[in-house]
Amino acid sequence: MDQPQPTPPRKALTPQAQRALAEADERRRAAEAARTNPPNEINGREGPDPVRYGDWEKNGIASDF
């Protein structure tokens, strides 16, 4: 008795809308790649990034910034 209602046909996208969707998808892929493959530091500190976690400790001296 309860039959699902058919979805109305979608309106065709304009070329500008298609281009915008393609550009957004490309930006999403680039952002995901940058997030999953961070650049390696040369002679960098071990452990979590001190800038991100709010303090820097070097030779027993901690400084907050």
N, C-alpha and C positions, 0 to 999 in steps of 0.2 A: 504494500500500500504506500509506504513512504519511499518514493523513488527519488534518487538524487536529481537535483535540478541541473540541466545541462548548462555549462558555463558559456556565456556569450562569446562570440569570436573576438579575438583581440584586434585592436586597431593597428594598422601597419605603422611601424616607426619611420620617422623621417630620416633622411641621410645624416642630418646633424645629430639626431638622438642616437643613431647607431654608432657614429663616430665618437660621441661622448661616452657611451657605454664601453666601447673598445678601449678608449684612453683610460677610463677609470679602472678597467680590468688590468691593464698594463701597469698602472701605478700600484694596484694592490699586489700584483706579483712581484714588482720591484721592492716594495716595502717588506713583503714576507721574506724575500731572499736576503735583504739587508739585515733583517731581524734574526734569521737562522744562521747566517754566516758573518759574525762580527769580524772586523779586521784583527789580525794578530799584532800584538805589541812587540817591539824589539826591545829587549832589556826592561820589560815592564814588571810591575809588582805581581806577586803571586796572590791568589785569593780574590775575594770580591773587590770590585772597583771602589776605591776609597772616596772618590767624588760622589758616587751614587749613595754611599752609606753614611756620609756626613762627617767623617773624620779621617785623618791621615796620621799614620804612626810610622816613625822612622827612627831607628836607634833608641827606642824606649821613650821617645817624646811624641805625645799625641797632640795634634792641633786640630781644632774644629774650624771649619770655614763655611 
